[in-house]
Amino acid sequence: MPEPRARARLMVLAAFCRAHASRLLARLAALGRGPLPVPSEDFEVGEDLALELRREGVFARTAATRYESTAEMARQHADLSSAWVCELNRTEEQDRSRELLALAEGTFPVLEAIAAPAEP
């Protein structure tokens, strides 16, 4: 980002997201569930797995809609901190929904984008 104010804002948001992820991982570890394993990229999506991926993708889309309405309600009550967290969660759920539905269909655009080298 060429503008210093925008760059600084993005750095603050990135730091908050890293802290949020760190807290979630610590919670999982405390419950004996973390760190989560990373599956290999070459696996076959069977019919049962595809059905469950679709179900979870639809659930994530529904959760994103609920986070959106909760964020709007928080803004109406002048609770901007909660609204911001709800917006972060909404974005995460939307991304998760896209990824799960892409996995269910056998396409991996998100994984390919992550694996591709960044262009300067």
C-alpha positions as CSV (number, residue, x, y, z in Angstrom):
1,M,0.0,0.0,0.0
2,P,1.6,3.3,-1.0
3,E,-0.4,5.4,1.5
4,P,1.2,5.3,5.0
5,R,-2.1,5.6,6.8
6,A,-3.7,2.7,4.9
7,R,-0.5,0.6,5.4
8,A,-0.5,1.3,9.1
9,R,-4.2,0.4,9.4
10,L,-3.6,-2.9,7.6
11,M,-0.7,-3.7,9.8
12,V,-2.9,-3.2,12.9
13,L,-5.6,-5.3,11.4
14,A,-3.1,-8.1,10.6
15,A,-1.7,-8.0,14.1
16,F,-5.2,-8.3,15.5
17,C,-6.0,-11.2,13.3
18,R,-2.7,-13.0,14.3
19,A,-3.6,-12.5,18.0
20,H,-7.1,-13.8,17.4
21,A,-5.7,-16.9,15.7
22,S,-3.2,-17.4,18.4
23,R,-6.0,-17.2,21.1
24,L,-8.1,-19.7,19.2
25,L,-5.2,-22.1,18.8
26,A,-4.4,-21.8,22.6
27,R,-8.0,-22.6,23.3
28,L,-7.9,-25.7,21.1
29,A,-4.6,-26.8,22.7
30,A,-6.1,-26.4,26.2
31,L,-8.9,-28.7,25.1
32,G,-6.4,-31.2,23.7
33,R,-7.4,-30.5,20.1
34,G,-4.6,-28.4,18.7
35,P,-2.6,-27.8,16.7
36,L,-4.8,-29.1,13.9
37,P,-3.2,-31.4,11.3
38,V,-2.8,-30.2,7.7
39,P,-4.1,-32.8,5.2
40,S,-2.1,-33.6,2.1
41,E,-3.3,-31.9,-1.1
42,D,-3.8,-35.1,-3.1
43,F,-6.8,-36.9,-1.7
44,E,-10.0,-38.2,-3.2
45,V,-13.3,-36.7,-2.3
46,G,-15.8,-39.5,-2.0
47,E,-19.6,-39.1,-2.2
48,D,-20.1,-39.1,1.6
49,L,-17.3,-36.6,2.2
50,A,-18.6,-34.3,-0.6
51,L,-22.1,-34.4,1.0
52,E,-20.7,-33.4,4.4
53,L,-18.5,-30.7,2.9
54,R,-21.6,-29.3,1.2
55,R,-23.6,-29.4,4.4
56,E,-20.8,-27.7,6.3
57,G,-20.4,-25.1,3.5
58,V,-24.1,-24.2,3.7
59,F,-23.9,-24.0,7.5
60,A,-20.9,-21.7,7.2
61,R,-22.8,-19.5,4.8
62,T,-25.7,-19.4,7.3
63,A,-23.4,-18.5,10.1
64,A,-21.9,-15.7,8.0
65,T,-25.4,-14.3,7.5
66,R,-26.1,-14.5,11.2
67,Y,-22.8,-12.7,12.0
68,E,-23.8,-10.0,9.5
69,S,-27.1,-9.3,11.3
70,T,-25.5,-9.5,14.7
71,A,-22.9,-6.9,13.5
72,E,-25.7,-4.6,12.3
73,M,-27.5,-5.0,15.7
74,A,-24.2,-4.2,17.5
75,R,-23.7,-1.1,15.4
76,Q,-27.3,0.1,16.2
77,H,-26.5,-0.2,19.9
78,A,-23.2,1.7,19.4
79,D,-21.1,-1.4,20.3
80,L,-18.5,-0.9,17.5
81,S,-16.0,-3.4,19.0
82,S,-18.5,-6.2,18.9
83,A,-19.6,-5.2,15.4
84,W,-16.0,-5.3,14.2
85,V,-15.4,-8.8,15.7
86,C,-18.7,-10.0,14.1
87,E,-17.6,-8.6,10.7
88,L,-14.2,-10.5,11.1
89,N,-16.1,-13.7,11.9
90,R,-18.5,-13.1,9.0
91,T,-15.6,-12.8,6.6
92,E,-14.0,-16.0,8.0
93,E,-17.2,-17.9,7.6
94,Q,-17.7,-16.7,4.1
95,D,-14.2,-17.8,3.2
96,R,-14.7,-21.1,4.9
97,S,-18.0,-21.6,3.0
98,R,-16.3,-20.9,-0.4
99,E,-13.4,-23.3,0.5
100,L,-15.7,-26.1,1.6
101,L,-18.0,-25.9,-1.4
102,A,-14.9,-25.8,-3.7
103,L,-13.6,-28.9,-2.0
104,A,-16.9,-30.6,-2.4
105,E,-17.0,-29.9,-6.1
106,G,-13.4,-31.1,-6.6
107,T,-12.0,-27.7,-7.4
108,F,-9.2,-26.1,-5.4
109,P,-8.9,-22.4,-6.4
110,V,-8.2,-21.4,-2.8
111,L,-5.4,-24.0,-2.3
112,E,-3.9,-23.1,-5.7
113,A,-3.9,-19.4,-4.8
114,I,-2.1,-20.2,-1.6
115,A,0.4,-22.5,-3.2
116,A,1.2,-20.1,-6.1
117,P,4.2,-17.8,-5.5
118,A,3.4,-14.1,-4.9
119,E,4.0,-11.8,-7.7
120,P,6.1,-8.7,-7.0
